[in-house]
């Protein structure tokens, strides 16, 4: 969900910890030169029961995280 116009809160899969391979990839995004792109959808399903389409929001950068299993991660939209 969006916290404000430029900050997005994302929750990882339930098994992701900060010191796991996936957790480090997210946290060390800038150091590794990894580019992360954000796709979101307003609803899971359309009114006809089919999966709703994703909308591309742009590239994001890691800001912070809290918790583990799952991790709550804050990203900033790079606009």
Secondary structure as GFF3:
##gff-version 3
##sequence-region A 1 79
A	DSSP	beta_strand	7	11	.	.	.	ID=ss1
A	DSSP	alpha_helix	21	27	.	.	.	ID=ss2
A	DSSP	alpha_helix	29	32	.	.	.	ID=ss3
A	DSSP	beta_strand	36	40	.	.	.	ID=ss4
A	DSSP	beta_strand	55	66	.	.	.	ID=ss5
A	DSSP	beta_strand	72	77	.	.	.	ID=ss6
###
